Structures are given as C-alpha cells and as structure tokens.
Amino acid sequence: MKVLLILPWTKTLFGDERATPGHPHVGVAYLSAVLKKAGHKVKIFDQAIEKNDHKLKPLIKEFKPDLIGISAFSYCYRYAFELIDFIKGFTKIPLMVGGPHVSAVKIKVLEKTRADFAMKGEAEESLLVFLKELERKNPNLEKVPNLIWRGENGEIIENQNMPLIENLDSLPFPDYSEFGFSKYSYYETRTIPIITSRGCPYGCNYCSVALSMGRGFRARSPKNVVDEIKHWYEQGFVNFEINDDCFTLDIKRAMVICDLIIESGMKISYQLYNGIRVDKVTKELLEKMKLSGCIFISYGAESGSQDIINVIGKGITLDQIKRAVVLTNNVGIKNSVNFIIGHPTETYQKAMQTLEFAGRLPTNFVNVYNVIPYPGTKLFDWIEKNGQRIYHPDYVLENIGSRDPRPVFETREFSEKERIAVLKKGFALYEKTVLQFRFGRSFGKIVYILTRNRSIFNTGVRIALGTKLGFKIYSFVTSRSKTR
C-alpha cells in the first residue's frame, strides 16, 4: 500500500513563532523504514521544510496514497488539527493521526478533529496490522492494537494496547531518504540524530515520556547501535546527536558502546543534549565517552532545592549534581545542566535557591525552563487539584513555550508575579552563560549585552539554528571558541 506521512509545523521554545527543524524526525524515519521493509511505498511531507501547504494537493493527487498519517505533538497540537481540516477539505483518503499527543489524550483527538483514525503508543508494529486490515474488503478494526476509531454509530472506540517493542534490534535503521536530508541545516555539518534506547523507569511528575514510550527501559544492543553509527559514517556523517532519555542508565552497556566505537577506528563526535541522569555516570564511563568522541553532555537537575527534587520524584541529590559536573569537567567534556521553574510546592525563595545553585555550578552553561504541564502527566493532574490556572490548557499548548516568561499557573505559595520575576532572572542567566560558552567569555558577554532585547535574541537563535547558512556559520564560530 501507499502511505503519506506528514509532519506539521511546531513552535519554538519561546512559543511565539514557528520552528524550523534542524534534522528529520527520527520517529517518522523509523515508521518509514518499517513500512518499506514490509513492502509498502512511502512519501514524507515536512510542513516546516516545505513551507507551502498547497504542495500537498498535487503530491496527494500524484502519489495516490491509501493512507495519510499526521504526527501530533501536544505542544502546538493545533497545527496538526488545522492540517487535518485542510486535507479533509479536498480528499476522502483515510487519515490517521498519531504521535505523543494521541498517547496523552487518546479518544479526545477524534472528538476534536475530522481524522478517521488515531494511533496511540508505538506505531511501528500496530500500523502494519492496521494496513493489513485496510487492504481487506471488510476490515476488522477491532483486531488492530493501539487503534482509536469511529464505530458504525459514530461512537469512538479505543482498542487495547499492543505490548511495547522489547527487541529494538529487530527494527531497521531509520529511513531518511524521503525527507531530502540536504534540506535540513544539520546536513551542513554532517550531523545526524540517533536513539539507542526507549522508555524511562523513573516517575518525574512533569515528564510525558512514559505516555508513549512506557516506564520500562528498553535498550538496543551495543553492536546494533554502533552498526547504525557505521552505516551513517560510511555515508559521510561524522557527528551524532544521541537523543535518548536514559543513555547511561545501564552503565555497562554504555561503556561497551564506547569500546566498540573506539575499536572501530571511526573518527566521530557525539553529544547528549537531552539531559542524562547525574547519578548514572562514573569517572571510568566519562573517560570512555571522551575517548569515543563525546564532546558534550547535558544533565537533568530540574531544581536547586532538595525539597523540590523530592517532590517531583527525580530521585537525585544536590551533591550528585555537583559531583557529575566536576567529574565531567575533569575528564574534559563540555556540559550543561537543566533546571525548571514552577514545580508543585515551590516558593519564590526555593526558586531563587535554584538560580543561586545553578549560578554556582562549574558547568559551561545552565538551561532554565518554564514548567509546562502536559496532558496525561502527574503535574497536569496536580494543577487541577492544587493550583490556579492562569491560562486554559489549550491556550498553553498553542502559545506558551518552555522559554516563555509567562507562568501557566500559580499557587498560594508562589504567585504569578513572583514566578515571572524568577523566570526572567533564570532566562537571563541562561542567555549569558550559553553565549559565553558559544562565543567565549569576553565576546560572549558583548553578544549578551547586544541581545538583551528578546526579539533580537530570538531572531539570532532562529537564524543560527533554523537556516543552513546560519547553522554553518554558527557551528564554525562556536567550534573555534570551544577549542581555545
């Protein structure tokens, strides 16, 4: 069968403009690979790259897909819903919506859109089952796991979940051929994303990963991971973004991956920007990571108050945060630490404690984020019972990003005015430290002063990360500053 997969626009972290992705979407690339392996034909349309919805009509008319699939992300889900309406305005081809937002809100997706079907959770295997049924004259949709569909009387039916894929090595490597990788800015530096595991066993109250990937940790074998790196290396890719949530959860496995990269003789570099755990690194592991090409690690701390860390279920200590940063510095790997402002039970004093702790850390820069409650998370439910919403949840997902200084709720202990004050200080700390890291302490400070106007700073980020020429210049300048 023929399947057209569509990625809608997303927004930047600032929440006030559309984002241009630096690389193709890994999840959709996995779907493409699985569909092709099963004998199906695939086309992909990335709305943020094509920037012209009217290209869809001739594409659909020429390709004649049997199914159109659209990914929906909770953050800015409205773009996906608008795209569904647009497509349904000129074709009756069955349309399915999938992605993290479906896993979070489930049947509500079909209540609010004209989509024919929705697919929750991992879709690689369940989508193949669906396509087999779609080929039949009288498909039995009740047999399709993970499917959400409309019954004969218009009622919305949610099927049972399919077990998560335990053997990730059974999946083919992601297929980027239908994206036109050269259209993306990361292609300029031969950078490609890679995911070596799925799921997270921890229960942080703000995190939505468990909704689509489960609470268990499922890992690809070290050989399978390095085989994929070799696959892309032989095609000219030399830099890798490992986008796992728990790359070092199994420290022995991570060390074997490093050993295999070293033994292969490949001259690569890689970064972990997603935020690994501070309690899952050792000196020996970090040394191996350094030797195998790791040049950057981001750590998830989330708060500088031990009380708040305990409340959100992070399961780490302030001493472990400091130890991880010191160990990483000693090994010679650049690093950053992530913090969130606005947790449950937080007060102005505890939020300021976080900024003070962050400012003292000997890390290269700190990321400070505005907490965003996503549907289906413990945080979302907590706010319903204990907080006062400032904005409707739909407005938040459509308009407010994690680097937007507008808090989305307040409590008696931590008012809206106080939250705004702390967020502005936190974002200033982030902007100053990241610019000094990227451009050197002296020149970075000058750039920081020049970009205190938010619109100027946002424009600079958009050009540097959202355009091929800007990303190439940015990568050249920052690589030189980091080697001084």
Secondary structure as UniProt FT lines:
FT   STRAND          2..7
FT   STRAND          10..11
FT   TURN            13..14
FT   STRAND          18..19
FT   HELIX           26..37
FT   TURN            38..39
FT   STRAND          41..46
FT   HELIX           47..50
FT   HELIX           53..55
FT   HELIX           56..63
FT   STRAND          67..71
FT   TURN            75..77
FT   HELIX           78..88
FT   TURN            89..90
FT   STRAND          95..98
FT   HELIX           100..105
FT   TURN            106..107
FT   HELIX           108..112
FT   STRAND          117..119
FT   HELIX           124..135
FT   HELIX           141..143
FT   TURN            145..146
FT   STRAND          147..150
FT   TURN            152..153
FT   STRAND          156..158
FT   HELIX           168..170
FT   TURN            177..179
FT   HELIX           181..183
FT   HELIX           185..189
FT   STRAND          191..194
FT   STRAND          197..198
FT   TURN            205..206
FT   HELIX           209..213
FT   STRAND          218..219
FT   HELIX           222..233
FT   TURN            234..236
FT   STRAND          239..242
FT   TURN            247..248
FT   HELIX           251..264
FT   STRAND          269..276
FT   TURN            278..279
FT   HELIX           283..292
FT   STRAND          294..302
FT   HELIX           306..312
FT   HELIX           318..331
FT   STRAND          334..341
FT   TURN            344..345
FT   HELIX           348..360
FT   STRAND          365..370
FT   TURN            375..376
FT   HELIX           378..386
FT   STRAND          388..389
FT   HELIX           393..399
FT   TURN            402..403
FT   STRAND          409..410
FT   HELIX           416..439
FT   HELIX           441..450
FT   HELIX           454..466
FT   HELIX           468..482
//
